[in-house]
């Protein structure tokens, strides 16, 4: 069941045994949890409690805006051996052969994941050359993501103008 966007971060709680009825707002930003319960009885019914829950949620969103999509892919973590976000060393097996590769990855605005692999071997391309190609591919991929995002924003703005 797909949730309505207007109820994002808000859940309905009805516990008959505890006589607990209301709306629960839960959100997490930068590792910090925010949670607050809005009782129907305290706020004069379901509708008013929901209205107050939405106001609280909207205030939290103003104070702590959502991170940019793909933000976790744009930071290195402790397991990253390349020193570059979105690029890692792995292996690939093709037609029974095992290849060491540097892989660059990024996510398009529509959610599609893109990966590019660059193999290296003692008798072929060097590991440093494969890493350079992976870095170049990731930079090109991120430029494409930025271009696609700008295009989507322009189209969204044009549609909004037509509605006015």
Legacy VTK file of the C-alpha trace (Angstrom):
# vtk DataFile Version 3.0
C-alpha trace
ASCII
DATASET POLYDATA
POINTS 164 float
0.000 0.000 0.000
1.526 3.299 -1.088
1.444 6.065 1.514
0.011 9.456 0.805
2.772 12.098 0.603
0.874 14.424 2.938
1.260 11.755 5.661
4.991 11.222 5.188
6.664 10.696 8.604
3.214 10.485 10.261
1.560 7.243 11.395
-1.863 6.540 12.871
-1.859 4.691 16.216
-5.024 3.088 17.624
-4.384 0.866 20.657
-7.731 -0.110 22.184
-6.256 -1.952 25.200
-4.240 1.102 26.249
-6.961 3.511 25.123
-4.306 5.271 23.065
-5.447 6.966 19.874
-3.560 9.574 17.896
-0.910 10.418 15.346
2.802 9.654 15.718
5.396 11.850 14.007
8.791 10.178 13.558
11.764 11.502 11.664
15.521 11.009 11.644
18.057 13.587 10.507
21.843 13.272 10.728
21.565 10.411 13.205
19.193 12.294 15.542
15.689 10.881 16.146
12.629 13.093 16.495
9.395 11.566 17.772
6.195 13.043 19.163
2.706 11.655 19.753
-0.436 13.743 19.204
-3.361 12.300 21.194
-6.863 12.673 19.734
-8.242 13.539 23.190
-5.673 16.251 23.874
-6.214 18.015 20.556
-10.003 17.655 20.296
-10.357 14.761 17.868
-8.671 12.935 15.016
-8.717 15.837 12.571
-7.226 18.417 14.936
-4.572 15.976 16.160
-3.593 15.249 12.549
-3.447 18.968 11.759
-1.122 19.584 14.742
1.006 16.553 13.795
1.425 17.928 10.262
2.359 21.357 11.648
4.990 19.763 13.882
6.335 17.638 11.007
6.488 20.687 8.707
8.368 22.657 11.375
10.882 19.812 11.711
11.309 19.772 7.924
12.002 23.521 7.956
14.605 23.141 10.700
16.107 19.944 9.283
15.528 19.749 5.510
15.817 16.330 3.863
19.273 15.463 2.612
19.862 15.555 -1.125
19.003 12.251 -2.805
22.076 10.123 -3.172
23.928 12.005 -0.443
25.240 8.764 1.062
26.781 7.908 -2.313
28.709 11.162 -2.390
30.725 10.494 0.765
33.512 8.024 1.370
33.182 5.580 4.233
35.700 3.593 6.264
35.564 0.643 3.844
36.429 2.738 0.797
39.916 1.873 -0.447
40.020 4.216 -3.435
39.690 7.482 -1.536
36.947 8.579 -3.960
33.220 8.430 -3.264
31.352 6.041 -5.539
34.474 4.181 -6.698
35.591 0.846 -5.312
37.733 -2.164 -6.161
35.925 -5.413 -6.849
36.073 -8.366 -9.229
34.100 -9.581 -12.190
33.709 -13.009 -13.745
33.047 -13.199 -17.457
33.104 -16.358 -19.592
34.823 -18.228 -16.804
37.606 -15.663 -16.354
38.139 -13.737 -13.128
38.955 -10.018 -13.516
40.057 -7.446 -10.952
38.196 -4.186 -11.633
37.703 -0.647 -10.385
33.994 0.140 -10.464
32.429 3.600 -10.597
28.767 4.017 -9.692
26.131 6.728 -9.489
22.345 7.056 -9.273
20.253 8.885 -11.880
17.433 11.214 -10.754
14.867 8.548 -11.700
16.517 6.105 -9.264
18.330 3.990 -11.867
21.768 2.823 -10.701
24.620 3.053 -13.186
27.895 1.130 -12.805
30.984 1.199 -15.008
33.770 -1.357 -14.551
37.387 -0.966 -15.649
39.504 -4.115 -15.489
43.239 -4.312 -14.996
45.743 -7.144 -15.205
49.517 -7.691 -15.176
49.613 -8.170 -18.947
47.095 -5.441 -19.789
45.938 -2.133 -18.353
47.626 -1.072 -15.100
45.627 -0.704 -11.893
46.409 3.034 -11.761
45.095 3.492 -15.319
41.895 1.590 -14.478
41.383 3.766 -11.392
41.869 6.948 -13.459
39.268 5.726 -15.966
36.828 4.955 -13.141
37.324 8.447 -11.670
36.781 10.012 -15.095
33.629 7.916 -15.672
32.174 8.888 -12.286
32.808 12.597 -12.903
31.116 12.334 -16.305
28.224 10.411 -14.744
27.713 13.028 -12.030
27.712 15.791 -14.661
25.007 13.873 -16.517
22.992 13.505 -13.290
23.269 17.252 -12.692
22.172 17.992 -16.269
19.194 15.628 -15.948
18.201 17.175 -12.603
18.297 20.704 -14.066
16.170 19.546 -17.010
13.635 17.951 -14.648
13.517 21.145 -12.563
12.929 23.255 -15.703
10.090 20.988 -16.825
8.554 21.047 -13.344
8.709 24.859 -13.272
7.155 25.084 -16.754
4.267 22.822 -15.678
3.737 24.935 -12.562
3.615 28.095 -14.701
1.002 26.534 -17.014
-1.247 25.735 -14.037
-1.252 29.358 -12.849
LINES 1 165
164 0 1 2 3 4 5 6 7 8 9 10 11 12 13 14 15 16 17 18 19 20 21 22 23 24 25 26 27 28 29 30 31 32 33 34 35 36 37 38 39 40 41 42 43 44 45 46 47 48 49 50 51 52 53 54 55 56 57 58 59 60 61 62 63 64 65 66 67 68 69 70 71 72 73 74 75 76 77 78 79 80 81 82 83 84 85 86 87 88 89 90 91 92 93 94 95 96 97 98 99 100 101 102 103 104 105 106 107 108 109 110 111 112 113 114 115 116 117 118 119 120 121 122 123 124 125 126 127 128 129 130 131 132 133 134 135 136 137 138 139 140 141 142 143 144 145 146 147 148 149 150 151 152 153 154 155 156 157 158 159 160 161 162 163
